Structures are given as structure tokens and as C-alpha cells.
Amino acid sequence: MKIGVITFPGSNCDQDMRKSLVGMGHEVSMVWHQDSQLPKLDAVVLPGGFSYGDYLRSGAIARFSPIMESVGKFASAGGFVLGICNGFQILTEAGLLPGALLRNQTPRFVCKDVFITPSSDAHNRYGYYQDQVFRIPIAHGEGNYYCSTETLSEIQQNGQIIFTYCGPHNEKNAEWNPNGSLADIAGVCNLKGNVLGMMPHPERVSDPRMGCVDGIAVLQTFLSKVN
């Protein structure tokens, strides 16, 4: 597939994502945030980093970049969009995903490996194996997923919660939630399922030299649903 990776001022995972996708056999087109139109693509990725230095709040300025109008149209037409970390923040700011990412419950930047597990809805939507556990690194100061009680009920009923934080053996308790996210949420999708955002960085564990390749399964399973 041909996949576009958007670069914003302050992006620092765009090249990591490019290398990961190329390593999986995909063609990658790097897209600058000031471009007004996307090239012909099968999918789009908004990578991690600190777009616009995280001024105001993470993703709040990047959502106004010229390319985001085209990304919105691409998603509205059914195009697959993946946002990682800062990309997830941008997608919520742009209204392409529900909820918001707040400062971590313990107000400090957190950089470490965590464990996430797909929900039953992730299996139904994308084919992830329920109860499978992925070891994926995080690196964020604003990864605390929040939404209203009404929105939480809606995304639960609509099957939009895709990944939750857990322990290495799928334990479910607060100690494995690294940022205070509501309901341990690590990733959500839109109602149609073609837009997915997640805080952990699968591109950072997609090469055997990193000691883990769990990221390959995370990325490829999502992309396998692209028409």
C-alpha cells in the first residue's frame, strides 16, 4: 500500500514510522503539514512528537494546519487514518475522534514500556486477538484519556474502545495504567472504525534490533483492513 506520513513542526517520530512501514513492505509518502492536498494514498498516519512545541495544549495548533482539512475529507470518505501519541491528540482536537488527552494524572512526562490489550470490539473491527497482550513503549506528558460520562457510555456501546492498558499477563488494575486514563483507555476509533488513535508507539518496537516486534502486529492488523 501507499501510506502518507504527515510531518508537523515538532514531529519526531515521522521517520521512525516511515522506516517501520517500509520495513513491512509499504510505500511511504512524506507529507508536509502546509500542503493543502494529500497525494493519492491508501492510508494516512499522524506520527508522534511535539507539534508546534505543544503550545496551548498538545495538538491544539496542529489541527489547524492546512493538511488537516484534506485529512478530514479523506477520513469522511472512508479513508483509513492512524494517529500515534501526538497524532492521537491532533485527531481528538480536530474532532475526528471522541474525547481528549489531558495531562498525566501524575504531572510528569512518562517514557517506558507498557502493556496493552485489544478489546473484544478490536477483534470484531480489525481482527486483533482478544486477550492478546502487546508490549509497547509510551512517551508522553498528556496521555490521560478523558471524555464525558455520556461519551464513555456511547463509545462503550458502539465498540470504539480498541486498546486498554493492562499488566503483562492481562491483569486489570490501576497500577498498570501509566497516565490515569479513564477506563484504562489506550486507544479509540471513530464510529465507522476507519480512524484509530492510540498513545503507545508501535513504530518503536517494529524491528528485531529493538528486542521486540509487537508493533508490527499492531500496525499490520489495522492496515490489513484498508480496502
N, C-alpha and C positions, 0 to 999 in steps of 0.2 A: 504493500500500500504506500501511497504518498501521504506523509503526515507533516503538517505545519507546526513548527515550534515558535511561539511568539517571544520576542525579546523586548523587554521594557527597560528603561534606565534603572539599573539596580538589580536586574535579574542576575543570578549567579549559578543557576542550575540548568541553564538553557543548553550549554554544551554537554553537560552530563547526560541530559535527556537525549540529545542528538546522538551521542555515541551509543547509548543503550538501544535506541530504536534501530540504528544502522546495524548494530551487532545482532539484532533479531531479524535482519533481512529487509527492513523497510527503507524506503527512500524518504529523506527528510529535506524539507524546505524551510530555511530560517526566515522568519517574517518579522520585520521591524515594526515597532508599535505605531509609528507615524504613517505607515502605509494605510491607505483608505480601503483597499480591497484585498481579500485573500486570493491567492492563486487557486487553481483547481486542485482540491485536496480531498482525501478520503476521511481525514480526521484532523483535529487541532488539539495541541497541548499548550496549556499555560503553565510554565515551569515555576519553580520556587525561586526565592530571592528576597530582595527588599525594594520592590518597585517604588521609585520616587522617594527612596530613603524611608519608607513607611511614615511619611509626614501625614499629619491629621490622624490617620489610622491606616493599618495595612490594607492596601488595595483601593483606598478611597479615591486616590487621584488616577491610578492606572485605569479604572473603569471608564474614565473619560477619554482615554487615548483613542485616536481615530480608528484604529483597527478593531476596537471593541464593537462598534456598530456592525461591522461586517461579521464578526464572530457571533453576535446576537442573531443576525439574519441566517447565518449558517446553521445555528442550533435550532432556530424556529422552523427551518426547512427539514429538520431531522438529522442534520449532520452531527457526528459524534465529537464531543468536546471533553477533554480531561484536564482538570486543574489540580496541581500538586502544591500543597503548602500555600505560598503566596498566590499561586494560581487559584486555589480554592477560595482564598479571601477575596480575590478580584471577582470571581464568579458570584459570590454572595452579594458583594457590593453592587454588582451590575444587575442583580435581580434574576440571574439565570439559575440560582439555587436558593432554597429557603434557608432562613436562619442567618446567623452572623458569627464571626470569630472574635472573641473578646480576649483580653489579656489573660495569661495563665493564672489559675487560682492562686498559686504561689508566684508572686510577680517577679519572675526572673526568666531569662532565656534558658530553654531546656534543649540539650543536644545529647541524645543517647539512643540506643536500640530499644524498641518497644515491641510488643506483640499485639497483633490484630487478628480478628476472626471474621469471616463473612457471615452475614445473617442468612436465614432461610430465604429471604427475598433476594439476596445477592445470587443465590443458586438459581432461583426462578428467572431472574432478569438476565444474568450474564453467564451462568454455568459454573460459578465458584462452588467448591465443595463445602457444604455446611459443616461447621466444627473444625475445618482446617485452620491451622494457626500459621501465620506468617511472621517472621522476624524482620522488621523494617525500621530503619532509623528515623528519628524526628529531629528537627532543628527549628524551633520557633519560640517566639515570646508571646504570640497571640494565636493560640491554637485551641482556646476554650470555646467549644461549640455551644451556642445558645440559640434558643428560639422560644416563642411563647408557648404556654400550655396548649393552646388551641392548635398551633402549628405542629407541635410534637405529636399530638394525637392524630393529626392529618397524615404526617409522614409515616407514622407507625402503621396506620390503617392502609395507606397507599403503597406500602412496601418500598419506601425511599431510603431507609437506613441500610446502608450497604456494608460498612465495616464498623466494628466496635473494638475498643481496647480490651485486652484480656491478659491472663498470665500465660506462661509457656506451655501449660497443659490445659489451656482454655478456662482457667479459673476466672470467676467473675466477682471481683471485689474492688473496693476503692483504691487499694494500694497499686493496682496496675493501670490506673487512669493517670496519665502524666501531667494533665493540664486542667482538670476539673470539668471536662466536657460533660454536658447534660446527657444522661443516659449512656455514658461511656462512648459517645459517638465519635468515630474517627473518619467517617466518610458518608456522604449522602449523594443521592442523584435527584434529578428533576422527575416530574410525574411521568414523562414519556420514557425516561431511562437513558436518553442519549447524551445527557450531560452529567458527569460524575466529578465530584470534588473530594479530595482526601488530604489529610495533613501529613501522614508519613511519606517518605521519599523512596518509592520503589526503584527509581533510577540509580540509587546509590548502592543497591545490592542486586545488580544485574550482570556482574562479571565475577567469575570464579576467583579472581585475584583478590576480591574483597572478602572472601571467606564465606560468602552466602549468595545465593542466586534466587532468593524468594521473590525478588522484584520482577523477575522475568514472568513468572506465572501471573502476578498481579496485572502487569501491563498487557500481556498477550491474551489473557482471558477476556479483558474488557475489549480489546481491539478485535477479537475474533467475532464480535457481534456487529462490526461495521459491515454494512452491505456493500 
